[in-house]
Amino acid sequence: MDDQQLLRYSRHILLDELGIEGQRRLLAAHALVIGAGGLGSPVALYLGTAGVGRITIVDHDQVDLTNLQRQIAHQLSRIGQPKAESARQSIQAINPDVEVVARVERADAALLDTLVAEADVVVDCSDNFSTRQAVNAACVAHRRPLVSGAAVGFDAQLSVYDTRIADAPCYACVFPPEATVQETACATMGVFAPLVGIIGSMQAAEALKLLADIGSPLAGRLLLLDARSMEWTQIAVQRSAHCTVCAHRRDTEAG
């Protein structure tokens, strides 16, 4: 690190758990962020300000006026621009040393297979069940830790799925792909603006902990938040021996 970096990241370096070595790990790391909306905005900004060396942001959507109530990476002047590009501009306005790659594409299985393999951590900030399943499948296939968050209305959830840990579940162990899920969109249900900031910030924290190799990740634990009462519930979640996504792969690796 040069003198400017030592100054910029000095409040991280002062932390005994992180220090210079942890900050160096962040500077050398590559994070993949799926979605640049309500959750993806704080995730991308905090990863950028923390000095994650390379951040790839995937989002096919454009900035809309209705987004600005909660999607803090975007501005009024960027309405109509791709969200991934808008988030890239916001990060580089704060920390130009970070390499940010904006992919204005849908996060389909083929794209994820390429991008997940290149990343050190994947942060899922998407807003639909099918994308979450596709992201999880790619993370299992390439043995990459997944930080998953979701928020709608006043309710949210957060966990880490890391199949490098022998007894840790993947996303599909907890939410099977074949399950019937009633999708709830922000356009019809609404979302409490600070809620995505709370969960997105926590996703960023979990990603940074994984990249810097500090603390204990949320693997095996699902956090639920009811923002009406600001009440947190923690649920222990377990690996499923019959999971259609990770069970066979883990058995093969163990053999």
Number of C-alpha atoms within 10 A of each C-alpha: 11 7 7 9 13 14 12 15 17 14 12 17 18 11 11 9 15 20 16 18 12 20 24 17 18 24 21 14 19 21 27 24 29 28 25 33 29 29 33 34 28 26 28 33 22 20 24 27 17 21 25 27 19 22 23 21 26 27 24 16 17 18 23 17 13 10 20 17 13 20 24 21 25 29 17 11 10 15 17 13 15 22 30 32 22 22 28 26 17 19 23 16 10 12 16 15 17 20 18 24 16 22 18 16 14 16 21 12 15 11 14 22 18 12 17 25 17 16 20 19 25 28 27 25 29 25 21 13 16 14 19 22 19 19 26 29 21 23 26 25 17 17 18 21 27 30 28 26 26 23 27 19 19 19 17 20 18 21 25 27 29 25 24 15 12 10 14 20 25 31 29 23 21 16 15 16 18 8 8 8 12 7 10 15 14 14 10 8 11 12 20 18 18 15 24 30 21 16 27 30 21 20 28 24 18 26 26 25 18 20 22 22 15 13 12 9 19 17 23 20 18 19 17 20 20 15 16 10 8 10 9 13 10 13 12 10 17 15 20 18 14 10 19 15 21 24 17 13 15 16 10 9 7 8 6
